[in-house]
């Protein structure tokens, strides 16, 4: 009889440093559950337009929304404090109030962490749009 394999993600985290911030860290997940991964993947899709004259479809990418969703999916906690020295909760309001430079530093830390998790490299500069062109089988063979 084979051992039962748990089909569910067991929550595990680790702390990663925030680049340029000596004492600050992010508590990040080691693995995303299926639902969070699917929600994150879908958050990158923007508007779609069809050009029937050119027989092409263009799908815009919503990288701004995807960046925020990625933070909410991967980060569990952070060490950031407000101007009064009190801890700031990690949530959407906290993310929205970040200085751009801090948001970019957190993105860098997530890029490195996700790259490690996927045993590859995360693309820090994704394209703004992807154009998908469809051809019929008649066009492909002529």
C-alpha positions, 0 to 999 in steps of 0.5 A: 500500500502506498503512502497517502500524499497530501494534496494541499499546500502546507503553509510555510514561509521564510524571511527575505531582506528588502534591498537597500533596507538593512533592518527591513524584511518580508515574510513570504510564502514558499509555495502558493496554493492553487487558487491564489496562483490562478487568481494571480495569473488572471490578474495580469490580463487586461483588455482584449481587442480583435482586429478582423481586418488584420485577423489579429487579437491583442491582449493588453497586460495589466502589470500594475494590478498584477504587481499588487496582486503578486504582493498580496499573494506571496507576502504574509507580513513585513517589518515596515513602520510608519512615520510614528515608529509603529508597525504598519499592517501588511494589507492593501492599504499599506501597499497603496501608501508605499513610496514608489522606491519602496514598492520597487524594492519589494518587487526586487525582493519578490523577483529574487524569491520567486526566481528561487522558488521556480528555480529560474529567473523572474522577468522584472521588465515584462512586456506591456502588451502581447499581440496574438495573431491567428492564421487559418490553415489555408494561410499557413500552407500558402 
